[in-house]
Amino acid sequence: MVPRLQQLFPRYWTDEEVAKGASFLDVTNRAWRDMVYLAARSWRSGFMTRTRFRRTWMVIRYHVGFLILPMKSERIIRLSVAPISLRGKADHEFTVHLRRCQSDLFVFQNVLLRGVYDYPYHQWCDSVQTVVDLGANIGLSATYFSELFPDAKILCIEPLAENQNVLRVNARKNWKLISCAISGEDGSASFGVSKWWGSGSIVDTIWRRRQALNNRFESTLAMAPRKVAAVTLDTLIAEHNIDSIDVLKMDIEGAEESVFAGSLNWLHSVRVLLIEIHDKYVDSNRIREILKARRFIRVGLGSPMGCEVYVNGELAVFEVEDKSD
C-alpha cells in the first residue's frame, strides 16, 4: 500500500522517510501540521486583513501543490508581509515579488515566515555595514537583511538568469547584483537547473542524484543545464573592493565543499557566517573542522533548512559562547 501511495503522492515523502519506509499517515500528519503552523505564522505576519488572506491562501495552495497540482507558473505576484521575527524592528508591511510556483513559495515561507535567518546579530557585531548573500535566489533573504540592517550594503550573488529577473524587481538601492556562481576555482561551470528554482547546483554529482529521485521536483521539473560564470570568494572580494563582511550567507547547494577546498583567505574578513552545509552530499565534518581551526565558533545549530551560524572569534565584539556540543 505504501509504495502505491508514494507513487501517487511522491513529493510528500522526504528522502529519509522513503529510506525508513514511513507510513502514509505519518507523512500526511507531518504535512498537515506544517501547513497549519505556517498558515498561522502567515496570519500573524502582518497588520492588514486583506493581505493576511492573500498570504495565507498562498501558503495553503503551496501545500496543495505538493499533493495534487504543483504550481510552476513564472508569473510574478506580490505578497505583503511583516515577519514576526522583525517585530520591534519593522512596524509596517513590506512587499516582495515572487513567481507563483512551489520553489519561490518555499523560500518565502522559510525566510519570511519561519525566520530562518533570525539571529541576535547585535550580540556579535556592533554594527552591520556589509552583507554578502551567496545564493541570493530571488532576493527574499536580501530583503530580510535590508529590513534588519537598513544602512548596510548588500551584495547579491546569483548565477541563474530566471532568478535574477525576479531579483531585480525586488532589488533596493543598497543592493548590488552580481551574476555568477561561487566555486573553488575561477572560470565557468555547468549549472544543473529545474523549475524548482532554488536547488540548482554546479556540482554534477549532486544534481544527477537529485534528478534521479521521483520524490523531488528536480526530477519532474527538470531543465537542460547551462554554463555560468564561476569565481572564488577571494576573487569576488578583490573585484568588488570588499574590506570586511559583517554577515556572509552561504547557501550554494553543495559547492561549499569546493570553496573550503580552495583558498581560505576570505575567512579572515568574515565576522558572522550563515552556512547551509549539505551533509548528504559533502564532507561536512571537514568543513566544520576548518572553521574550528580558524577560530570560528558555532553559536547556533540554526534552522529547519539546516543553516548553521558561526562567529569569527577574532573579530567578535562581545564574548561568544561555543554551542558546538
C-alpha positions in Angstrom: 0.0 0.0 0.0 2.7 2.5 1.0 4.7 2.1 -2.3 1.5 2.8 -4.3 0.8 5.9 -2.2 4.4 7.0 -2.7 3.8 6.8 -6.4 0.6 8.8 -6.2 1.9 11.5 -3.8 5.7 11.2 -4.1 6.7 14.7 -3.0 5.2 14.4 0.4 7.9 11.8 1.3 11.4 13.1 2.2 14.4 11.1 1.2 14.8 10.0 4.8 11.2 8.9 5.1 11.4 6.9 1.9 14.5 5.1 3.3 12.7 4.4 6.6 9.5 3.2 5.0 7.4 5.8 6.6 3.6 5.3 6.6 1.2 7.5 4.6 -0.4 8.5 7.9 2.9 9.7 9.4 3.8 11.7 6.2 0.4 13.3 5.9 0.3 14.2 9.6 3.6 15.9 9.2 2.5 17.8 6.1 -0.8 18.8 7.8 1.0 20.1 10.9 3.4 22.0 8.8 0.6 23.7 6.8 -1.3 24.7 9.9 1.8 26.1 11.6 2.8 28.1 8.5 -0.8 29.3 7.9 -0.9 30.6 11.5 2.5 32.3 11.1 1.3 33.8 7.9 -1.8 35.3 9.5 0.2 36.8 12.3 2.9 38.1 10.0 1.1 41.3 9.0 -1.3 44.0 10.0 -3.8 44.2 7.2 -6.7 41.7 6.9 -6.7 41.8 3.1 -3.0 40.9 2.8 -3.4 38.3 5.5 -6.0 36.4 3.5 -3.9 36.5 0.3 -0.7 35.5 2.0 -2.3 32.7 4.0 -4.1 31.3 0.9 -0.8 31.1 -1.0 0.6 29.0 1.9 -2.3 26.6 1.7 -2.1 26.5 -2.1 1.6 25.6 -1.8 0.9 22.6 0.3 -2.0 21.5 -2.0 0.6 21.8 -4.8 2.7 19.1 -3.2 -0.3 16.8 -3.1 -2.0 17.1 -6.5 -1.2 20.1 -8.6 2.2 21.7 -8.3 2.4 25.4 -9.1 5.1 26.2 -11.7 3.9 29.5 -13.2 6.6 32.1 -14.0 4.0 34.9 -13.4 5.3 37.3 -10.8 3.0 38.1 -7.9 3.2 40.4 -4.9 2.9 39.5 -1.3 3.0 41.9 1.7 4.4 40.7 5.0 5.7 41.9 8.3 7.7 39.0 9.7 7.1 38.1 13.3 10.9 37.9 13.8 11.2 41.5 12.8 8.6 42.8 15.3 10.1 45.7 17.2 12.2 46.4 14.1 9.5 46.6 11.4 6.2 48.2 12.3 5.0 48.0 8.7 4.3 45.5 6.0 6.7 45.5 3.1 6.1 44.0 -0.4 8.1 41.2 -2.0 7.8 39.8 -5.5 7.9 36.1 -6.3 6.8 33.7 -9.0 3.6 31.8 -8.4 5.4 28.5 -8.1 6.3 25.9 -5.4 10.0 26.9 -5.3 9.5 30.6 -4.6 6.8 30.0 -2.0 9.1 27.5 -0.3 11.7 30.2 0.1 9.1 32.8 1.1 7.9 30.5 3.9 11.3 29.7 5.2 12.8 33.2 5.1 9.9 35.4 6.0 7.5 33.2 7.9 9.8 30.7 9.7 12.5 33.3 10.1 15.4 31.0 9.3 17.9 33.9 9.4 16.5 35.4 12.6 19.5 35.6 14.9 20.8 38.1 17.6 23.4 39.7 15.3 23.8 42.7 17.7 25.4 40.3 20.2 28.2 39.6 17.8 28.5 42.8 15.7 28.4 46.4 17.0 27.2 47.4 13.5 26.5 45.7 10.2 27.7 47.5 7.1 28.2 44.8 4.6 26.2 41.7 3.9 27.1 39.2 1.2 24.4 36.8 0.1 25.8 33.8 -1.8 22.9 32.0 -3.5 20.6 35.1 -3.4 17.8 33.4 -5.4 15.1 35.9 -5.9 16.2 38.3 -3.2 14.0 37.3 -0.2 16.9 36.8 2.2 18.4 40.1 1.0 15.1 41.8 1.6 15.1 40.4 5.1 18.6 41.6 5.8 17.6 45.1 4.3 14.8 45.4 6.8 17.1 44.3 9.6 20.1 46.4 8.6 18.7 49.3 6.5 22.1 51.1 6.3 24.0 48.0 5.1 25.4 47.4 1.6 24.1 44.0 0.3 25.9 42.1 -2.4 23.5 39.5 -4.0 25.3 36.7 -5.8 23.1 34.6 -8.1 24.0 32.7 -11.3 20.6 31.8 -12.7 19.1 34.3 -15.2 15.5 33.3 -14.3 16.1 34.1 -10.6 17.9 37.3 -11.5 14.8 38.6 -13.3 12.8 38.5 -10.1 15.8 39.6 -8.0 16.0 42.8 -10.0 12.3 43.5 -9.3 12.9 43.1 -5.5 16.2 45.0 -5.6 16.7 48.0 -3.3 19.0 50.9 -3.6 21.6 49.4 -1.2 21.9 46.2 -3.2 24.5 45.2 -5.8 23.6 42.3 -8.1 26.4 40.0 -9.3 25.8 37.3 -11.9 28.0 34.3 -11.1 28.3 31.1 -9.1 30.7 30.7 -6.2 33.3 27.9 -6.6 36.7 26.8 -5.5 38.2 27.9 -8.9 37.7 30.9 -11.3 36.3 30.1 -14.7 32.9 28.7 -15.7 30.7 25.8 -14.6 27.8 23.7 -15.8 24.8 24.6 -13.7 22.1 21.9 -13.2 18.7 23.6 -13.0 15.0 22.8 -12.9 11.8 24.8 -12.3 12.4 24.2 -8.6 14.5 27.3 -8.9 16.2 27.2 -5.5 18.1 24.0 -5.8 20.3 24.4 -8.9 23.9 23.3 -8.4 27.3 23.4 -10.1 28.1 20.1 -8.6 27.2 17.5 -11.2 27.0 14.5 -8.9 24.6 16.3 -6.6 22.4 17.4 -9.5 22.3 13.9 -11.0 21.4 12.4 -7.6 18.5 14.8 -7.1 17.2 14.3 -10.6 17.2 10.5 -10.1 14.7 10.7 -7.2 11.0 10.8 -8.2 10.0 12.4 -4.9 11.9 15.6 -5.8 10.7 18.4 -8.2 14.2 18.4 -9.8 13.1 15.2 -11.5 9.6 16.2 -12.7 10.5 19.9 -13.5 14.0 19.2 -14.9 15.5 21.6 -17.5 18.7 21.5 -19.5 21.9 22.6 -17.7 23.6 25.8 -18.7 27.1 27.4 -18.5 27.5 30.1 -15.9 30.5 32.2 -14.7 32.2 30.9 -11.6 34.5 32.8 -9.2 36.2 32.2 -5.9 35.4 34.2 -2.8 38.9 35.7 -2.9 38.3 37.0 -6.5 34.8 38.3 -5.5 36.3 40.2 -2.6 39.1 41.7 -4.7 37.0 42.7 -7.7 34.4 44.4 -5.6 36.8 46.1 -3.1 35.3 44.4 0.0 37.3 45.2 3.1 35.2 43.2 5.5 32.0 41.2 5.5 29.9 41.5 8.6 27.4 38.8 7.6 28.1 36.2 4.9 25.2 33.9 4.0 26.3 30.8 2.1 23.6 28.5 0.6 25.2 27.2 -2.6 23.9 23.7 -2.9 27.0 21.6 -2.2 29.5 23.9 -3.8 30.7 24.8 -0.3 32.9 21.8 -0.4 35.0 23.1 -3.3 35.0 26.6 -1.7 36.6 25.2 1.5 39.0 23.1 -0.5 40.4 26.2 -2.1 42.0 29.3 -0.7 40.7 30.3 2.7 42.0 33.9 2.8 38.4 35.2 2.6 37.6 33.8 6.0 39.8 36.5 7.7 37.3 39.2 6.6 34.1 37.4 7.7 32.5 38.2 11.1 29.4 36.1 11.0 28.9 33.1 8.7 25.5 31.7 8.0 26.1 28.4 6.1 23.9 25.6 4.9 26.2 22.6 4.8 24.6 19.9 2.7 25.6 16.9 4.8 24.1 14.3 2.4 26.4 15.4 -0.4 29.6 16.8 1.1 32.3 16.1 3.7 30.6 18.2 6.3 33.0 17.3 9.1 35.9 18.6 7.2 34.2 22.0 6.7 33.4 22.2 10.4 37.0 21.3 11.3 38.3 24.0 9.1 36.0 26.6 10.7 37.0 25.5 14.2 40.7 25.6 13.3 40.2 29.2 12.0 38.6 30.1 15.4 35.0 30.3 14.1 32.7 29.5 16.9 29.4 27.8 16.3 26.7 29.8 18.1 23.6 28.0 16.9 22.5 24.9 15.1 20.2 27.0 13.1 17.0 26.5 11.2 14.9 23.7 9.7 16.7 24.4 6.5 20.0 23.3 8.1 21.6 26.7 8.4 24.5 26.8 10.9 25.8 30.0 12.4 29.5 30.7 13.1 31.1 33.8 14.6 34.7 34.7 13.9 36.3 34.6 17.4 39.0 37.1 16.3 36.5 39.7 15.1 33.6 39.3 17.6 33.0 42.4 19.6 31.4 40.6 22.5 32.2 37.3 24.3 30.8 34.4 22.3 29.6 31.1 23.8 30.5 28.0 21.8 27.5 25.7 21.2 29.2 23.1 19.2 28.4 20.3 21.6 
